[in-house]
Every structure is written in C-alpha cells, then in structure tokens.
Amino acid sequence: MDISVTAVLIILLISCSFIYMTWNTMYRKRNLPPGPIPMPLVGSLLYIRRGELAKSLMKFWEEYGPVYTLYFGPRRVVVLSGYDAVKEALVDRAEDFGARGPLHTIEGFTQGYGLNHANGERWRQMRTFTVKTLKSFGFGKKSIEGKIQKEAQCVVEEFRKFQVLSLDPTKKIMEAFSNVICSIIFGDRFEYKDERFINLLNVLEEFFHSLSCSWAQLQSILPEVMKYIPGPHKKAITLSEEVTGFILERVKASQETLDPSSPRHFIDSFLIKIEQERNHPDTEFNIRNLLVTTHNLFFAGIETVSTTMRCALLILLRYPEIQDKLHEEIDRVIGRDRLPNMDDRIQMHYTQAVIHEVQRFGDIVPMNVPHMVTKDTQFRGYLIPKDTDIYPLLCTVHRDPKYFSTPYKFNPNNFLDDNGEFKKNEAWMAFSAGKRICPGESLARMELFIFLTTILQNFKLISKTEFTDSDIAPRMAGFLNAPIKYELSFVPR
C-alpha cells in the first residue's frame, strides 16, 4: 500500500514538473513581457496576496519593470506600470490599446452593452452620443454651475444642523453628489430624506463594496471558477439589476410625457434618439443600451467624486495647516458673502494644487478599468497577442518617482511651481487617458472645486481623533480605494 502511494506521488510530481516546464518553455518562446512563471490552472494566483490585488501588482512593478505578464487562470494579462508606459499605450497607441477588457464582477449584467463595457461600433455610438448629450446639458459649461452651487449649499445646511456634533459625512456627501448627476440623467433632484433615494444610495455603496472585496478580486483572477461559487462577489449583478429597475421606472415615466422637440434630461434625449434610429439596421440605440448606459453614468458619476471628497476631508483633518492655507485663500479670493464659482479657480493656485494632489494620492480607481488589444501588438520589444487583457495601473502612474518628488506622501507642492502658482503635472491621470478617458471629467472637476470651497468657506473641520499618515494612505486593495470610516465636526466659521 505504501509503495503504491509513493508511486502515485512520484508520478504526480513528475507530471506537475513536466506541465510546469512545458508551460514555461511556451511562455518564453512567445516573446511576452517578463513576469512570474504561471502555474497550471491557477496561473499567477499564488503570487498575489489575498485581498491585496492592487498592492501585489505594484510590487511586481518593482521586480519586473514597467511592462510585465501575469496569468489570471489561463487568461493572459499584460500590466503597464509607471507614467511613460501607460501614456505610450493609452495616448500614443490609443487605437491599439483602446478596447475594453472584461470586468468579471459585472460582466454578467453589462453583457457588452452600455458605455463603459462596450466595444467596437456599439461603443463608438454610445460614446459619441453620451459626450454630445452631456455637453448639451451643461457638462463643462456655466449652465451646470448653478445646480452644483445649489447642492453644495444644501449639504452645507445639512452639516450646519448638527451644530458641531461629530458625524460620519459619507451619506450626506453621497446624497449631494448624487443629486447633481440625477438632475442631468433624470431631470430632477431628490430630498435627502426620500426613502427611495436613501435606498438607492445604500445599493450604490454596497455595489462598490462588492467590487472591491476579496471575493471579487479572486473572481478577477479565476473568473471561470468563481462563477460557479456562491459568495459576495455575486452581489454586484443583483444590485445592478435593482438599480436598473429604478431606471426603467423613470424611462417609462419619461415615455409617457416625452416631447421630442424639447428633451428635459439624458433619458429623454436617448428615447428621442431611439425613435430617430428606429429604421436604421445598424443602430445601437435601444432600451437595453439606454438602461446600461444610464447605469454606468449613475454609478460612475456618484461614487468616484463622493469618495474623493471624503478623502479630501480626511486629509485636511490630518494636516490642519493645509486646511488653514485653504481657508486663507478662500477668504482672500472669494470672501464669505458670495458663493464660490469656477471663475475663482484661476486665482486659487493652492486650492487647485490640493484638489489635484487629493486625486493623485487618493487613487480612487487604482487599477483603472481593464483594457484589451484587439490585434497582435508590438510594444516595447514584446509581442502582445490579440485579445490580451491590459491593466494600465493608475496607482503606479501617480506614484512614479520620476514625476513626483514624494510619491507616497501627500504633498500639494507636486502641483505648485517655485512661485507658488498652480502647475500641471503630465503624470496626473485621475480620469484615465486616451480613448477611454472618463466622459464626466469636466463635471467632476467643477463638483470637487465648488463643493470643497463651499464647505471650507463655511466650516472649520475638526475631529476628536488624531489621524496618522497610515490612516490617510490608500489601501491599494481592489477596484476602489475608499478611505477609512471616520467622524468629524463642522464648526461654523
């Protein structure tokens, strides 16, 4: 019996060694970028620390350089690290690297529809229409400024009600930012006490938590295995369908009152486009694309900016001297008798630098959303085969020591010149870059500036907790970098 067990173990060992050596030989002959040798079936899984996917990928950057190869199960992934490599791919070679790779946690919901996860002609039609329509409703223009100012005032009044009592600002900030995007997509805002609205935001918060949990990270690495295993990684699809049900109700209500000559919001514009394209055989304008595109805008337009604002408030609690400088600049440029507006930004160099540094340091979406090459592509002396997933790591762009003097420390001087004036840094990619750059960039910039200056115009931020550099450092775990839970008081100035 012992002999047979020993024989089986020897055969198993020889088989595994043979598979390993064969895989290794094939891997090297393909002229792929370097990387850890993948294991049969699980690929590079054993090299990645559980629950720390982004952090693990950053360590590979140190070991293998700016371009390296991993295997998520049998699927090949090429990771791009540092500003030079990411910019070369997404900007200089935008056509080659512009396709969307799979995001397995919600692929079962999107199924290639919508804006963020579509490719080819569908993506082109959705992107062109969405950008044009959002501009018509004020993205990047003065016409949207009033809505942002109104919502900033609303959240200030909400904070004022607490009368310096300590609170977690998460919900109030989400409600405020949500109302800005809701006014564009749905045509109106919600009262903060609206139960349906509160439930919708709870779903949103749970959705992004499900994208970043350890189970979801494992799903990214072993999607074919994890789709058969129950767990919290399955929630993203269920939660997406719940939000889509709400969107569908708004679509039906819009259909009943639609005036084709006068669209009131994004949904109206999309419905009008569906009717206009009804007889075009190649059109992508249909209800499914409307629902998924609206879902994409709703989720992306709320969580990233509200999370960035929570990061900003936490950082200002850690560095009260930075908060003092912001207060001084706000008082000098704006004063306290009028609302901040985007024209003020030109004179507010320090405020601009702080906001840019919050976005760099906070790295809200550290791994970016996956890209893909749709043809065999030569890149930096390597061959990247067709359909290879591409991970352009924004966290390595924002921590590239070639472009940032203190890559792992919060430092507004990264965006200030010797005269204390705001300067751009080419390695800042908070909204990604190239063909897939975030279509909501102009809105997000306006929101962050107006909300932050309005809050600081009215309040001094204090907390009973003394936060450390470790407390404000991004966790670099999964899809989203969210700050720690914290409480603060908004003390009227």
C-alpha positions, 0 to 999 in steps of 0.5 A: 500500500505504501509503495503504491502511494509513493508511486502515485506521488512520484508520478504526480510530481513528475507530471506537475514538473513536466506541465510546469516546464512545458508551460514555461518553455511556451511562455518564453518562446512567445516573446511576452513581457517578463513576469512570474512563471504561471502555474497550471490552472491557477496561473499567477494566483499564488503570487498575489496576496489575498485581498491585496490585488492592487498592492501585489501588482505594484510590487511586481512593478518593482521586480519586473519593470514597467511592462510585465505578464501575469496569468489570471487562470489561463487568461493572459494579462499584460500590466503597464506600470509607471507614467511613460508606459501607460501614456505610450499605450493609452495616448500614443497607441490609443487605437491599439490599446483602446478596447475594453477588457472584461470586468468579471464582477459585472460582466454578467449584467453589462453583457457588452452593452452600455458605455463603459463595457462596450466595444467596437461600433456599439461603443463608438455610438454610445460614446459619441452620443453620451459626450454630445448629450452631456455637453448639451446639458451643461457638462463643462459649461456655466449652465451646470454651475448653478445646480452644483452651487445649489447642492453644495449649499444644501449639504452645507445646511445639512452639516450646519444642523448638527451644530458641531456634533461629530458625524460620519459625512459619507451619506450626506456627501453621497446624497449631494453628489448624487443629486447633481448627476440625477438632475442631468440623467433624470431631470430632477433632484431628490430630498435627502430624506426620500426613502427611495433615494436613501435606498438607492444610495445604500445599493450604490455603496454596497455595489462598490463594496462588492467590487472591491472585496476579496471575493471579487478580486479572486473572481478577477483572477479565476473568473471561470471558477468563481462563477460557479461559487456562491459568495459576495462577489455575486452581489454586484449583478443583483444590485445592478439589476435593482438599480436598473429597475429604478431606471426603467421606472423613470424611462417609462415615466419619461415615455409617457410625457416625452416631447421630442422637440424639447428633451428635459434630461439624458433619458429623454434625449436617448428615447428621442434618439431611439425613435430617430434610429428606429429604421436604421439596421445598424443602430445601437440605440435601444432600451437595453443600451439606454438602461446600461448606459444610464447605469454606468453614468449613475454609478460612475458619476456618484461614487468616484467624486463622493469618495474623493471628497471624503478623502479630501476631508480626511486629509485636511483633518490630518494636516490642519495647516493645509486646511488653514492655507485653504481657508486663507485663500478662500477668504482672500479670493472669494470672501464669505458673502458670495458663493464660490464659482469656477471663475475663482479657480484661476486665482486659487493656485493652492486650492487647485494644487490640493484638489489635484494632489487629493486625486493623485494620492487618493487613487480612487480607481487604482487599477483603472478599468481593464483594457484589451488589444484587439490585434497582435501588438508590438510594444516595447520589444514584446509581442502582445497577442490579440485579445490580451487583457491590459491593466494600465495601473493608475496607482503606479502612474501617480506614484512614479518617482520620476514625476513626483518628488514624494510619491507616497506622501501627500504633498500639494507642492507636486502641483505648485511651481517655485512661485507658488502658482498652480502647475500641471503635472503630465503624470496626473491621470485621475480620469484615465487617458486616451480613448477611454478617458472618463466622459464626466471629467469636466463635471467632476472637476467643477463638483470637487472645486465648488463643493470643497470651497463651499464647505471650507468657506463655511466650516472649520473641520475638526475631529476628536481623533488624531489621524496618522499618515497610515490612516490617510494612505490608500489601501491599494486593495481592489477596484476602489480605494475608499478611505477609512470610516471616520467622524468629524465636526463642522464648526461654523466659521 
